[in-house]
Amino acid sequence: MIDSIMAMISSFRIQDFLDILIISILIYVAFIWFKNTASRFVFVGISLLGAIYIFARIFHLYLTSMVLQGFFAILLIALVVIFQEDIRRFFERLATWGSIRKTQKKGERKDLPPETEIVVDSMTDFALKKIGAIIVLQGRDPLERHLKGGFDLDGMLSQPLLASIFDKHSIGHDGAVIIDAGRVMKFGCHLPLSLETKKFGRYGLRHTAAIGLTERCDALCIVASEEHGSISVAHEGRLRYVKNANELASIIAEYYEDETPAQRQHMPFHWVRKNTFEKAVAVLLALGLWFAFGYQKESIQRDFIVPVEYRNIAHGWEVDGLTNKAVTVSILGPTQAFDLFDPSTMKISVDLSSLKQGEQEIALSRERIKIPSNLSLVNIQPEKITINAYRLQDLNVPVRVKTIKSIPSGLMLKSISTNPDMVSIQAHSAIIKDKDKTLVNTEPIDLSKIGETTTIEVKLVAQPEIRFKSGQAPTVEVTVEVEKAPPVPDTG
């Protein structure tokens, strides 16, 4: 046991530390994010299944691992459906984070005391007069997609303005007022009802709507009850009754303190004391995941067939011997590293930009192949490839017209000519020396279809060792000239 622990410590790398750190942060963020959501119990259940899966991998419970692995593949889709609202809220907060920080630096907290006083006095007055009202204090999350109806206002917050909005004769008195940065942005808005249907009968419609909005965003909703003459505050999907004006002012001040914290000096390691339990659990889970999936236990060797890529062949050169299209590469590393490794990305790249005339060997060195840092290259077979390179020579050669079949009866072939009659090619000197060899032909021309003097366009065809200087097979015009055959003399 001690030997195993020492071996684990000795093999611990900086990459492993970064792995654990990143996963710990992700798990901690997930814990905090779902801590106060309505779906937190689903998240707890999924976390327990994840812990069981890690346990099964560590102790090689193959059946349990296989079943849970297939379950998690399906669960990924279910998670998107279950937590779609939370995921959308998360990305919305990311998108608005920069502007929030910018607003915070401008010192808008100076408007907080009068804003709080106006809201507290107004809601206290509504409660005493049993006027139904709901005020939404916007936090960091956007509210537009949660609101229905309403009227844009963007007016300075004041007690008379709120009183006129919630007057029973006002057009928007049944809706909610949206307050942001000391201004009334909208009024007469309808809020979404709570996702938990059991709260519909327990609370009134205004209270259920206030809870519903705070289940979906970080806003603070203040409700004055028309029936009971009481004040309630909804936040993070929970509703609490307020005893007096001082308590309401304290709740609003605390809310703004959390949403836009003041710039203050923190003691070193102050952040450690916050959510200590969640941090410890996140680190322990990350360690368990690393031990189950990332711990480099033993090394194995695997062989791969890797293609050879030849590049930068200089113009005007021909290379023979490029038949070694692949080589065998032996790689050593832990099983976990091979699980994340894609062999199809491997290739050996050979640069042929500095060719020499004649036969030559090219070493397949380790620098010609790239593999991940947690894997090591053991061997490459073959270690060398042999090629034969020669420079091509430019030459103008005549075009030979290739024909098939015969001219129809009653006609005779007078001449065949091409335009142009010469074409530029590149070829090896040994081929050029064979003057009797035809190097370039036209595509076959069927003479049996020629009924009169005709000019047609045909493509040229070269021998396999020949390259056209233009890079592509050119076309030429072939003129076939015919005339009537002389009558056969009567010998009878």
Secondary structure, 3 states (H helix, E strand, C coil): CHHHHHHHHHCCCHHHHHHHHHHHHHHHHHHHHHHCCCCHHHHHHHHHHHHHHHHHHHCCCHHHHHHHHHHHHHHHHHHHHHCHHHHHHHHHHHHHHHHHHHHHHCCHHHHHHHHHHHHHHHHHHHHHCCCCEEEEECCCCCCHHHCEEEEEEEEECCHHHHHHHCCCCCCCCCCEEEEECCEEEEEEEECCCCCCCCHHHHCCHHHHHHHHHHHHCCCEEEEECCCCCCEEEEECCEEEEECCHHHHHHHHHHHHHHHCCCCCCCCCCHHHHCCHHHHHHHHHHHHHHHHHHHCCCCEEEEEEEEEEEEECCCCCEEEECCCCCEEEEEEEEEHHHHHCCCHHHCCEEEECCCCCCEEEEEECCHHHCCCCCCCEEEEEECCEEEEEEEECEEEEEECECCEECCCCCCEEEEEEEEECCEEEEEECHHHHHCCCCCCEEECCEEHHHCCCCEEEEEEEEECCCCEECCCCCCEEEEEEEEEECCCCCCCC
